[in-house]
Amino acid sequence: MNHIIKYLKNHWQGNLNLCQSFWINVVLINCVIFYASNQLYTYFESWNNKLIVYQYITISLPCWSIVYVWQLIGCWRSMITLKQKSEWSSFSIVAIQTLLLGSLLFVIPGGFSYLEFAKIATGTDGISEYSIELDGSVLTINGYFGFGLEDDIEKILSKNENIYLIVLNSAGGRTGVARDVAYLIHKYQLSTYSTDGCYSACVTPFMSGTNRMLREGAKIGFHAATFPGLSKRELYDLEASERNFYKYKGLPNSFIEKASKVPPDDMWYPTIEELAGNNVITHIEKDGKIISVTNN
């Protein structure tokens, strides 16, 4: 144990040579960490409980952050020492310094994602609460699409084959959860219905309904998806997935483009005519009657 403590201290103080401080303590250790993390992530994913994954991330990232700071500071000090002794070429030292500084471009955005992961894991993100009510053959969802909702819905559907309608009254929530719920709605061939409104991530499961009904006065709200810390490429892939889903459900390109251009902090509420004319809804409830609005 004393040897390990001494080694950790020597790296931190910059007393190790650059081969040890960079290639072993930075490159090799991070390879081991990333491999182990991927294995654990795959293991937790097999539990089919995404909340477990976020709890794991919340615990593991602070530990890795401590290691990262130890790696960065120790390696940087080692380079300063070597530069003073002229044991390495200036080009090699500058190249490694550039790599270390470049790593911050990935670490800093990850910090914003981590804050969101921590909120998800602790249920303090403000979009985790939901309620489920089963009344005969109708399943009603109120609240947000928080983690655990998809599992609760699947348990109910698997035990009640007579359910044909799911009521969605939600301001949105987690995109991944909404997609899982959408898959269940498609799998069990349910019709969807909103009495109070369905916004943001709620639209995806709503659109998965065999029939899609809306009570007069309720609204469907669209805007672009987002998540703290995502890169432009990741956001683009997320938006592309949404657009492809809407195309699959028969929404016109002009409608999809308009919906995808609405900023995440804003909301677009199409009129009933726009919703009906662009295949978002198939029926409207008016004066207690269900009226078809399709062109068929």
Buried (B, 14 or more C-beta within 10 A) or exposed (E): EEEEEEBEEBBBEBBBBBEBBBBEBBEEBBEEBEEEBEEBBEEBEEEEBBBBBBBBBBEBBEEBBEBBEBBBBBBBBBBEBBBEEEEBEEEBBEEBBEEBEEBEEEBEBBEEBBBBBBBBBEBEBEBBEBEBEEEEEBBBBBBBBBBBBBBEBBEBBEEEEEBBBBBBBBBBBBBBBBBBBBBBBBEBEBBBBBBBBBBBBBBBBBBBBBBBBBBEEBBBBBBBBEBEBBEEEEBEEBBEBBBEBBEEBEBEEEBBEBBBEBEEEEBBEBEBEBBBBBBBBBBBBEEEEEEEBEEE
